[in-house]
Amino acid sequence: MATQYGISGTTAKGIAASVERGVSEGGLEPGTTLPPVRGLADELGVSPGTVATAYKELRRRGIVVTRGRGGTVVAAAPSVASRRPPKVPEGLRDLAGGHPDPELLPHLVPPSRLSPGARSHRSTPRLARLEDAVRDWLGPDGVPTDHVTFAHGALDLIGRLLSVELRPGDGVAMEDPGYHHLLDLVTALGLRTVPVAVDDEGMLPEALRGALRTGVRAVVCSPRAQNPYGGGFSAERRDALVEVLREEPDVLVVENDHASAVADAPLRTLTTGCLGRWVHVRTVSKFLGTDLRWAAAACDPTTLARHDGRLLLTSGWVSHLLQETVYGLMTDDGTRALVARAQETYRLRRRALVRELAGRGIEAHGVSGMNLWVPVRDESAVVNGLRSYRWWVAAGARFRLASGPGVRISVADLEPADAVRLASDFAAVLDESEATYGG
């Protein structure tokens, strides 16, 4: 173990706590190999079974993973220290964050009247008028809206469902490359990520079928504006995926439509396929405001009961003040016009960079949403090279499971004129990399 951190403890609980402390404080970094069971047992003067029990508990909680002959190592995104993006160096243009353009977000105005007095919000957790607005929002896209619910964002809802439906060690089919916070969440829950390759039309059907054959209990995917690849389901791809999913009716299908109104692509939802277990979730942070931690979901009745039952026992309900704010924005004509302008603006900015990169022979993926995925040979060389030109982009390692290297570029506030300079600098960085490392 190439670290100065010394694991201590004489019980399984104490050893696990020592490792967790080392991870959370930075003494044991992601990828660090822990001592073999027998070696640590001899060092601490305990039985091998005690150390094995400690390691098992750490695996269950998503702090370490076992790699066969590679031993037990600290997880890439341990649940006690989820990987956060590096801070943007001063003076650099941030194209790594994935945030919407603040100029295209409405002003948030909380309700003028607070919730009157004490009442049982648990008995009426959702505002009826917001439920109706959600049905009007989802229904025209073909999503069944017989059963709807709310949550504190997509990650909140997905995490709650996975913790109710699955047990540590169960497999979850995940897009690869995929949204890094979702990948981290699955690991933190002690679940097993099973990569499913994607292209410009979303998950590949045969890759999904392969994941299902491993016995996964859930599938998490994006129907459009897939992060980071930018793909979106075509009608043919949606139908092919539905055909595959029907083979496993007990698998929970989570459809994360995170960009929805500004995705610049029609929704071709899996929920029209008469699946057994499903949930379609939408958030508003990309077009109403990142501080609006609210999500709407439509789902089958079993999923509704399980989600709301767990919500009732934890936070109980989503703040009615938050619901009032969301309702006011969703039904405001000025806000709707601003959202439509945002969608068109993001489309122009995304296409401008794709065009400029293509003109320099650089492949980029991004048919929807506000991100581009650019395959590269050496992520570090590209990220550091662009840094020298005052650009800051996201290295793809945070988003990948088994897919090839790349970088993610967020184009939300990248004007077309800036795209010309970025593409030129990108081409120069690739030329410099080839000169250094060989063609």
C-alpha positions, 0 to 999 in steps of 0.5 A: 500500500503506497501510502503513509496512512496506517489502518488501525482497529481491533474489531471489524467495526474499528477497522472499517471506521479507520479505513473510512476516516482515511478515505474521508480525510484524504489519507487513502485516495481513490484507487489506493490498494488496501493490504491483503486480508491476512497481511493486515490481520497479522499487522493488527493482531486480529483474525483474518475473518475480522478483517474480511468482515470489515472489508465486506462492510466497506464494500457494502457501503460503496467505500471500497471495491474488489478487483479479483487478483487486483485486491481491494481498493478504495472506490473511484468515487467513495461514498464518504468523499464523492468526487467533485469537479476540480475548481476552475483555475482563476482567469480561465473560461469555464466550459466544464460545469454543465450549467445553464446560461444565467442570462437565460434563466427567469428571476426567482420570485418566491410566493408573497404569502407563506404557508398559513399556520400548522397543517398536515402537509403529509396528508396533502403533499402535492399542490393539486394545481401543480399536479395538473400543470405537470400532467399538462407538461408530460401528457403531450409528449406521450408520458402516461400521467395517471400517477405523478409525484414530486421529489427534491430533484432527479438524484433525490428521486432516483436515489430513493427508488434504488434504495427501496427497490435494490439491495447492496450488490445488485446491478444497475445498467448505466449509460457509458459514458454517463452522468458522473453524479449518477454513477457516484450515487449508484456506487455510494448505495453499494450497487454494481454499475453495469456499463451500457455503451451509447451513441448519438441515438442513446443506449445501444440495444445489444449492449442493453440486452447484454447488461440485462443478461447479467441480472441487473435490477434497474436501468437508468437512461436519458431519452435526450440531451444525454450527459455527457454524450448529447445523444437522444432517442430516435423513434427506431432506437426507442422501439428497439430498446422497448423490445429489449426491456419487455424481455425483463418486465420486473426490471425498473426503468428510470428515464431521466429527462433532465433537460426537457424544455431546452433539450432541442429534441423531441421526446421519444419516451420508453414509457409508451412501451407498456413496460412493467416497472418504469418512472419518467423524471423531469427537473427544472434546474436547466431552464428555471434555475439551479436552486429550484431543487424540484422534480416531477415524475410519472410512474407505474402505481407500484413505483409511486407507492414505494417512492411516496412511502419512503418519502413520507418517512423521511422529508415527508413532502416537498416544500409547498413554498417551492411548489408555489414558486415552480407553479408560478414560473411554469404558468407564466407566459414571460417565462415560457417565452424565455425558455423557448429562447433558451432552447433556440440559443443552446441549439445555435451554440451547440451546432456552431461548435460542432461545425467549427470542430468538424471543419478542423477534422475533429469529431464531436458528439452532441445532437441535443442538450448543452454538452458536447463529447469529443473523443480524444486519445489523451484526456490530460494532454487536451485538458492541460493544453486547452488550459494554456489557451485559457479554456477549462473543459471537463476530462472524461474520466469522471463520466466513463466506465468502460468507454474510450477517453474524451472531454466534455465541453459545455456550450451553454454560454459559448457564443458562436464567435467564441466557438471559432477560437475554441475550435482553432485552439483545440486543433492546435492542442491536438497538433501539439499532442501528436508532435509530443507523443507521436501520430 
